[in-house]
Amino acid sequence: MISLLAALALQTGAVTSAPPPTAQTPDCSLSQADRTANRALKFEQFDQYRSTLRSTAWNLSMAGCHAASAEADQDYLIHGPVLTDRQYVVVRWHMAQSLARAGREAEAIPLAAASIAPVEPSEDQFDWNTYVRGVWGFLAKDRAVLDASLATLTAASGGRNAINARALGRLSKCFDRPYAEAVEAEACAVD
């Protein structure tokens, strides 16, 4: 698993630091002390919940520090605790989303592809892989993949599938816009 991550990092280039903050932007820096603190966290503390540490991927992403969030994810994957296969998939996925939100969609494409789960979650008839393929289709500008994924999730049962169908609907509606705009702009909202 680590060799796959190292290969992806080499293929896409290392995730670079966020630019220094201005008076109008949050502190998006990620110090060595931040990295060390993150590495000691369990997966849930680092990725899934608001933490007391400003520097977790979750907190950085919520603050709009998407490049720094991707940098934190990459460091956690390389130096953090051993994760389950599912946890590796989730961190890679969040790293892909952060890169895409930071305007680095080309770097996000291989990470999105690497977020296909070898074993799909079984609860709520959740179709994770179809959602990931749909987002990959948007990032790679493959309209056929996005449309097929959207149709599959729209017809699927389960609450999370409905949420992800709406997310893919936004991407479809604003296919020619950057990812950050498509997921955030009011004009891209679907009913």
Backbone as CSV, one residue per row, in Angstrom:
resi,resn,N_x,N_y,N_z,CA_x,CA_y,CA_z,C_x,C_y,C_z
1,MET,0.826,-1.195,0.000,0.000,0.000,0.000,0.866,1.253,0.000
2,ILE,1.900,1.279,0.853,2.770,2.446,0.912,3.470,2.654,-0.427
3,SER,3.875,1.554,-1.113,4.549,1.714,-2.402,3.610,2.350,-3.427
4,LEU,2.325,2.025,-3.383,1.358,2.657,-4.270,1.290,4.153,-4.000
5,LEU,1.273,4.528,-2.733,1.203,5.941,-2.377,2.463,6.674,-2.795
6,ALA,3.612,6.039,-2.605,4.865,6.659,-3.018,4.889,6.845,-4.532
7,ALA,4.419,5.838,-5.266,4.374,5.945,-6.719,3.446,7.068,-7.157
8,LEU,2.297,7.185,-6.494,1.376,8.269,-6.827,2.008,9.628,-6.553
9,ALA,2.707,9.732,-5.441,3.357,10.999,-5.104,4.411,11.348,-6.148
10,LEU,5.176,10.358,-6.593,6.188,10.603,-7.612,5.557,10.948,-8.949
11,GLN,4.468,10.256,-9.283,3.805,10.483,-10.554,3.182,11.867,-10.612
12,THR,2.547,12.275,-9.536,1.828,13.543,-9.544,2.687,14.695,-9.063
13,GLY,3.849,14.412,-8.518,4.674,15.450,-7.929,4.303,15.617,-6.482
14,ALA,5.227,16.048,-5.707,4.968,16.226,-4.286,3.949,17.337,-4.094
15,VAL,3.132,17.180,-3.088,2.182,18.224,-2.743,2.976,19.367,-2.142
16,THR,2.785,20.552,-2.664,3.555,21.690,-2.200,2.803,22.453,-1.129
17,SER,3.535,23.265,-0.412,2.940,24.049,0.669,2.007,25.108,0.118
18,ALA,1.070,25.491,0.949,0.158,26.569,0.597,0.914,27.886,0.629
19,PRO,0.459,28.876,-0.144,1.121,30.174,-0.083,0.941,30.792,1.297
20,PRO,1.822,31.722,1.667,1.687,32.331,2.988,0.357,33.068,3.113
21,PRO,-0.219,33.080,4.322,-1.509,33.736,4.498,-1.397,35.247,4.375
22,THR,-2.484,35.877,3.988,-2.565,37.335,3.980,-3.506,37.730,5.110
23,ALA,-3.708,39.011,5.266,-4.597,39.489,6.328,-6.024,39.012,6.115
24,GLN,-6.377,38.656,4.864,-7.746,38.270,4.561,-7.931,36.756,4.482
25,THR,-6.868,35.987,4.633,-6.975,34.539,4.523,-6.612,33.884,5.848
26,PRO,-7.104,32.676,6.073,-6.738,31.964,7.304,-5.274,31.535,7.260
27,ASP,-4.750,31.147,8.396,-3.389,30.632,8.471,-3.377,29.229,7.868
28,CYS,-2.830,29.117,6.680,-2.802,27.839,5.977,-1.428,27.177,6.045
29,SER,-0.605,27.629,6.951,0.726,27.039,7.054,0.645,25.671,7.728
30,LEU,1.627,24.843,7.443,1.716,23.511,8.028,3.165,23.310,8.452
31,SER,3.426,23.481,9.736,4.791,23.399,10.252,5.197,21.951,10.514
32,GLN,6.471,21.753,10.786,6.941,20.418,11.148,6.279,19.960,12.448
33,ALA,6.059,20.874,13.370,5.368,20.521,14.618,3.932,20.068,14.329
34,ASP,3.267,20.734,13.374,1.918,20.326,12.972,1.934,18.907,12.415
35,ARG,2.879,18.636,11.528,2.982,17.313,10.922,3.209,16.244,11.991
36,THR,4.119,16.524,12.915,4.429,15.562,13.977,3.200,15.295,14.830
37,ALA,2.461,16.339,15.172,1.241,16.166,15.970,0.201,15.357,15.200
38,ASN,0.039,15.629,13.918,-0.927,14.891,13.103,-0.592,13.412,13.035
39,ARG,0.673,13.095,12.905,1.110,11.706,12.755,0.743,10.844,13.961
40,ALA,0.566,11.462,15.112,0.228,10.731,16.338,-1.275,10.489,16.476
41,LEU,-2.070,11.073,15.598,-3.521,10.972,15.712,-4.047,9.682,15.094
42,LYS,-5.119,9.171,15.687,-5.855,8.077,15.069,-6.584,8.629,13.848
43,PHE,-6.942,7.742,12.936,-7.602,8.130,11.692,-8.798,9.045,11.949
44,GLU,-9.681,8.669,12.846,-10.895,9.449,13.100,-10.553,10.855,13.574
45,GLN,-9.523,10.978,14.415,-9.124,12.290,14.912,-8.540,13.152,13.802
46,PHE,-7.822,12.536,12.900,-7.161,13.277,11.832,-8.115,13.636,10.701
47,ASP,-8.948,12.702,10.303,-9.697,12.845,9.057,-11.190,13.089,9.232
48,GLN,-11.785,12.605,10.264,-13.240,12.558,10.312,-13.920,13.622,11.156
49,TYR,-13.231,14.219,12.081,-13.898,15.137,13.007,-13.070,16.388,13.223
50,ARG,-13.771,17.453,13.602,-13.067,18.674,13.993,-12.213,18.337,15.209
51,SER,-10.976,18.697,15.130,-10.015,18.374,16.172,-9.595,19.645,16.897
52,THR,-8.948,19.470,18.025,-8.388,20.616,18.722,-7.150,21.130,17.990
53,LEU,-6.580,20.316,17.099,-5.427,20.746,16.320,-5.886,21.454,15.051
54,ARG,-5.448,22.661,14.843,-5.791,23.426,13.648,-5.280,22.732,12.389
55,SER,-4.219,21.960,12.526,-3.494,21.444,11.371,-3.987,20.113,10.827
56,THR,-5.065,19.557,11.353,-5.552,18.303,10.775,-6.135,18.585,9.401
57,ALA,-6.164,17.570,8.558,-6.708,17.738,7.209,-8.142,18.259,7.274
58,TRP,-8.920,17.724,8.212,-10.322,18.144,8.355,-10.409,19.646,8.637
59,ASN,-9.673,20.099,9.646,-9.734,21.509,10.025,-9.198,22.424,8.926
60,LEU,-8.106,22.023,8.282,-7.556,22.837,7.205,-8.550,22.943,6.049
61,SER,-9.188,21.846,5.705,-10.165,21.861,4.628,-11.351,22.759,4.980
62,MET,-11.846,22.641,6.202,-12.980,23.457,6.627,-12.627,24.946,6.636
63,ALA,-11.348,25.269,6.826,-10.899,26.660,6.821,-10.629,27.171,5.409
64,GLY,-10.796,26.306,4.415,-10.532,26.707,3.040,-9.070,26.577,2.635
65,CYS,-8.285,25.920,3.460,-6.854,25.724,3.197,-6.659,24.387,2.476
66,HIS,-7.138,24.303,1.255,-7.201,23.018,0.561,-5.830,22.468,0.180
67,ALA,-4.909,23.306,-0.256,-3.567,22.813,-0.585,-2.869,22.299,0.669
68,ALA,-3.010,23.011,1.770,-2.401,22.569,3.030,-3.071,21.298,3.539
69,SER,-4.373,21.169,3.322,-5.075,19.955,3.718,-4.524,18.755,2.949
70,ALA,-4.317,18.921,1.651,-3.739,17.837,0.839,-2.327,17.508,1.299
71,GLU,-1.571,18.528,1.654,-0.214,18.318,2.166,-0.249,17.532,3.480
72,ALA,-1.187,17.869,4.353,-1.331,17.154,5.622,-1.733,15.702,5.370
73,ASP,-2.650,15.478,4.422,-3.056,14.114,4.073,-1.857,13.300,3.589
74,GLN,-1.088,13.879,2.683,0.061,13.155,2.137,1.048,12.780,3.242
75,ASP,1.348,13.720,4.116,2.274,13.443,5.206,1.727,12.351,6.126
76,TYR,0.434,12.402,6.396,-0.199,11.397,7.263,-0.149,10.014,6.631
77,LEU,-0.366,9.940,5.317,-0.302,8.646,4.638,1.097,8.045,4.700
78,ILE,2.105,8.872,4.572,3.481,8.387,4.557,4.008,8.128,5.969
79,HIS,3.695,8.998,6.907,4.312,8.929,8.234,3.368,8.599,9.377
80,GLY,2.071,8.557,9.115,1.098,8.316,10.180,0.975,6.844,10.515
81,PRO,-0.029,6.502,11.291,-0.215,5.115,11.718,-0.631,4.219,10.547
82,VAL,-0.479,2.949,10.739,-0.963,1.984,9.746,-2.486,2.041,9.761
83,LEU,-3.064,2.168,8.593,-4.510,2.303,8.459,-5.099,1.052,7.835
84,THR,-6.391,0.898,7.974,-7.084,-0.178,7.257,-7.153,0.214,5.784
85,ASP,-7.454,-0.754,4.933,-7.595,-0.446,3.507,-8.629,0.645,3.286
86,ARG,-9.745,0.561,3.977,-10.818,1.555,3.835,-10.332,2.941,4.263
87,GLN,-9.577,3.013,5.344,-9.069,4.300,5.805,-8.088,4.903,4.803
88,TYR,-7.223,4.078,4.208,-6.330,4.573,3.151,-7.129,5.158,1.997
89,VAL,-8.191,4.464,1.599,-9.040,4.939,0.509,-9.631,6.300,0.866
90,VAL,-10.129,6.447,2.073,-10.769,7.699,2.488,-9.765,8.854,2.518
91,VAL,-8.575,8.623,3.057,-7.583,9.706,3.106,-7.150,10.084,1.688
92,ARG,-6.927,9.105,0.830,-6.589,9.414,-0.573,-7.709,10.222,-1.224
93,TRP,-8.953,9.819,-0.952,-10.100,10.520,-1.529,-10.150,11.972,-1.068
94,HIS,-9.971,12.180,0.217,-10.006,13.549,0.725,-8.835,14.368,0.191
95,MET,-7.694,13.718,-0.007,-6.552,14.400,-0.605,-6.888,14.811,-2.042
96,ALA,-7.523,13.915,-2.797,-7.931,14.239,-4.172,-8.903,15.415,-4.176
97,GLN,-9.886,15.387,-3.288,-10.851,16.484,-3.227,-10.171,17.803,-2.866
98,SER,-9.245,17.761,-1.918,-8.546,18.987,-1.518,-7.721,19.545,-2.673
99,LEU,-7.013,18.687,-3.376,-6.242,19.151,-4.525,-7.161,19.760,-5.580
100,ALA,-8.277,19.109,-5.853,-9.220,19.627,-6.843,-9.783,20.974,-6.404
101,ARG,-10.126,21.105,-5.134,-10.638,22.387,-4.627,-9.573,23.474,-4.682
102,ALA,-8.306,23.081,-4.588,-7.197,24.034,-4.670,-6.869,24.397,-6.117
103,GLY,-7.642,23.867,-7.067,-7.414,24.169,-8.464,-6.383,23.275,-9.129
104,ARG,-6.026,22.198,-8.468,-5.004,21.284,-8.981,-5.659,19.977,-9.418
105,GLU,-6.626,20.102,-10.317,-7.436,18.967,-10.749,-6.606,17.871,-11.410
106,ALA,-5.595,18.230,-12.190,-4.766,17.206,-12.853,-4.066,16.320,-11.825
107,GLU,-3.647,16.893,-10.710,-3.022,16.107,-9.647,-4.045,15.239,-8.915
108,ALA,-5.282,15.687,-8.895,-6.339,14.954,-8.189,-6.805,13.717,-8.953
109,ILE,-6.675,13.713,-10.264,-7.209,12.619,-11.087,-6.657,11.252,-10.686
110,PRO,-5.324,11.052,-10.601,-4.845,9.710,-10.228,-5.207,9.327,-8.799
111,LEU,-5.294,10.300,-7.902,-5.693,9.997,-6.528,-7.160,9.585,-6.456
112,ALA,-7.995,10.233,-7.268,-9.401,9.826,-7.322,-9.498,8.390,-7.826
113,ALA,-8.748,8.070,-8.870,-8.759,6.697,-9.398,-8.277,5.705,-8.351
114,ALA,-7.302,6.103,-7.553,-6.776,5.226,-6.505,-7.711,5.128,-5.304
115,SER,-8.822,5.847,-5.353,-9.796,5.813,-4.261,-10.928,4.830,-4.516
116,ILE,-10.848,4.076,-5.593,-11.807,2.994,-5.811,-11.554,1.968,-4.709
117,ALA,-12.595,1.619,-4.000,-12.464,0.697,-2.861,-12.417,-0.747,-3.339
118,PRO,-11.451,-1.528,-2.836,-11.401,-2.941,-3.211,-12.624,-3.711,-2.702
119,VAL,-13.162,-3.258,-1.576,-14.385,-3.838,-1.009,-15.310,-2.666,-0.697
120,GLU,-16.457,-2.662,-1.332,-17.415,-1.562,-1.118,-18.033,-1.654,0.265
121,PRO,-18.334,-0.507,0.880,-19.078,-0.539,2.139,-20.426,-1.225,1.919
122,SER,-20.895,-1.965,2.902,-22.139,-2.715,2.720,-23.353,-2.031,3.343
123,GLU,-23.139,-1.066,4.209,-24.273,-0.421,4.864,-24.995,0.527,3.912
124,ASP,-26.295,0.626,4.073,-27.129,1.581,3.345,-27.049,1.400,1.828
125,GLN,-26.672,0.218,1.347,-26.522,-0.043,-0.086,-25.645,1.019,-0.758
126,PHE,-24.664,1.506,-0.018,-23.802,2.606,-0.425,-22.936,2.198,-1.614
127,ASP,-23.040,2.940,-2.710,-22.295,2.666,-3.931,-21.139,3.668,-4.054
128,TRP,-20.138,3.463,-3.216,-18.972,4.343,-3.153,-18.261,4.436,-4.500
129,ASN,-17.984,3.298,-5.103,-17.166,3.290,-6.312,-17.825,4.017,-7.481
130,THR,-19.137,3.944,-7.577,-19.818,4.683,-8.648,-19.659,6.178,-8.434
131,TYR,-19.778,6.619,-7.195,-19.584,8.039,-6.886,-18.165,8.481,-7.241
132,VAL,-17.174,7.694,-6.821,-15.783,8.040,-7.105,-15.545,8.101,-8.618
133,ARG,-16.079,7.135,-9.344,-15.924,7.146,-10.809,-16.562,8.398,-11.415
134,GLY,-17.710,8.801,-10.885,-18.362,10.000,-11.396,-17.526,11.246,-11.189
135,VAL,-16.974,11.400,-9.992,-16.113,12.562,-9.734,-14.866,12.483,-10.613
136,TRP,-14.302,11.280,-10.746,-13.156,11.110,-11.641,-13.538,11.553,-13.048
137,GLY,-14.731,11.182,-13.516,-15.192,11.587,-14.843,-15.223,13.095,-14.989
138,PHE,-15.668,13.787,-13.941,-15.667,15.250,-13.981,-14.245,15.777,-14.077
139,LEU,-13.378,15.299,-13.199,-12.000,15.794,-13.163,-11.258,15.512,-14.470
140,ALA,-11.473,14.320,-15.025,-10.795,13.913,-16.257,-11.519,14.427,-17.504
141,LYS,-12.636,15.126,-17.288,-13.477,15.655,-18.362,-13.952,14.538,-19.294
142,ASP,-14.380,13.450,-18.664,-14.971,12.319,-19.377,-16.466,12.327,-19.068
143,ARG,-17.212,13.042,-19.885,-18.642,13.252,-19.658,-19.408,11.931,-19.603
144,ALA,-19.016,10.946,-20.425,-19.732,9.659,-20.452,-19.635,8.958,-19.097
145,VAL,-18.484,8.979,-18.466,-18.323,8.333,-17.159,-19.144,9.072,-16.108
146,LEU,-19.090,10.396,-16.119,-19.880,11.175,-15.162,-21.371,10.906,-15.356
147,ASP,-21.851,10.948,-16.570,-23.286,10.744,-16.824,-23.746,9.344,-16.434
148,ALA,-22.941,8.324,-16.744,-23.313,6.950,-16.380,-23.354,6.789,-14.860
149,SER,-22.390,7.388,-14.170,-22.359,7.310,-12.701,-23.555,8.036,-12.100
150,LEU,-23.875,9.192,-12.645,-25.026,9.959,-12.167,-26.313,9.158,-12.361
151,ALA,-26.480,8.537,-13.507,-27.686,7.739,-13.760,-27.780,6.563,-12.796
152,THR,-26.669,5.909,-12.538,-26.658,4.766,-11.607,-27.036,5.208,-10.202
153,LEU,-26.435,6.280,-9.716,-26.735,6.726,-8.349,-28.134,7.308,-8.228
154,THR,-28.624,7.951,-9.264,-29.984,8.495,-9.235,-31.006,7.373,-9.092
155,ALA,-30.744,6.235,-9.710,-31.663,5.095,-9.651,-31.465,4.232,-8.405
156,ALA,-30.380,4.437,-7.687,-30.062,3.593,-6.527,-30.852,4.019,-5.301
157,SER,-31.086,3.061,-4.422,-31.700,3.391,-3.134,-30.593,3.692,-2.133
158,GLY,-30.983,4.193,-0.991,-30.013,4.503,0.063,-29.774,5.994,0.160
159,GLY,-29.725,6.471,1.386,-29.579,7.904,1.643,-28.279,8.498,1.134
160,ARG,-27.168,7.801,1.346,-25.890,8.350,0.893,-25.798,8.350,-0.627
161,ASN,-26.426,7.387,-1.284,-26.442,7.396,-2.743,-27.209,8.614,-3.258
162,ALA,-28.290,8.978,-2.593,-29.058,10.154,-3.003,-28.230,11.428,-2.835
163,ILE,-27.504,11.523,-1.721,-26.638,12.688,-1.491,-25.567,12.761,-2.574
164,ASN,-24.934,11.630,-2.876,-23.877,11.620,-3.882,-24.422,11.835,-5.293
165,ALA,-25.661,11.405,-5.552,-26.286,11.691,-6.849,-26.459,13.197,-7.024
166,ARG,-26.876,13.884,-5.955,-26.994,15.342,-6.028,-25.630,15.982,-6.263
167,ALA,-24.593,15.455,-5.604,-23.244,15.997,-5.803,-22.803,15.813,-7.254
168,LEU,-23.047,14.629,-7.816,-22.698,14.408,-9.222,-23.559,15.266,-10.141
169,GLY,-24.802,15.517,-9.734,-25.669,16.405,-10.510,-25.083,17.806,-10.615
170,ARG,-24.510,18.290,-9.533,-23.839,19.600,-9.547,-22.690,19.589,-10.544
171,LEU,-21.895,18.520,-10.487,-20.746,18.426,-11.385,-21.198,18.350,-12.842
172,SER,-22.281,17.641,-13.095,-22.806,17.528,-14.455,-23.338,18.875,-14.952
173,LYS,-24.064,19.556,-14.082,-24.646,20.845,-14.453,-23.563,21.878,-14.773
174,CYS,-22.458,21.805,-14.071,-21.373,22.778,-14.240,-20.099,22.096,-14.729
175,PHE,-20.271,21.195,-15.693,-19.183,20.358,-16.190,-17.985,21.161,-16.675
176,ASP,-18.200,22.329,-17.240,-17.111,23.119,-17.801,-16.471,24.077,-16.799
177,ARG,-16.902,24.026,-15.562,-16.319,24.893,-14.529,-15.269,24.124,-13.736
178,PRO,-14.404,24.839,-13.029,-13.467,24.161,-12.135,-14.222,23.444,-11.015
179,TYR,-13.613,22.417,-10.459,-14.234,21.601,-9.417,-14.730,22.455,-8.254
180,ALA,-13.897,23.363,-7.762,-14.285,24.181,-6.606,-15.563,24.960,-6.886
181,GLU,-15.701,25.497,-8.072,-16.923,26.223,-8.423,-18.111,25.273,-8.532
182,ALA,-17.893,24.139,-9.169,-19.000,23.199,-9.378,-19.568,22.690,-8.062
183,VAL,-18.723,22.496,-7.051,-19.235,21.974,-5.781,-19.743,23.073,-4.856
184,GLU,-19.421,24.342,-5.148,-19.803,25.415,-4.232,-20.775,26.431,-4.803
185,ALA,-20.732,26.675,-6.109,-21.515,27.773,-6.695,-23.015,27.497,-6.610
186,GLU,-23.750,28.504,-6.248,-25.214,28.410,-6.171,-25.785,28.049,-7.532
187,ALA,-25.181,28.541,-8.599,-25.676,28.273,-9.955,-25.577,26.793,-10.311
188,CYS,-24.777,26.031,-9.594,-24.599,24.599,-9.893,-25.523,23.708,-9.072
189,ALA,-26.268,24.287,-8.154,-27.157,23.508,-7.299,-28.229,22.798,-8.126
190,VAL,-28.581,21.610,-7.680,-29.650,20.836,-8.329,-30.725,20.541,-7.291
191,ASP,-31.945,20.315,-7.775,-33.057,20.027,-6.856,-32.993,18.608,-6.355
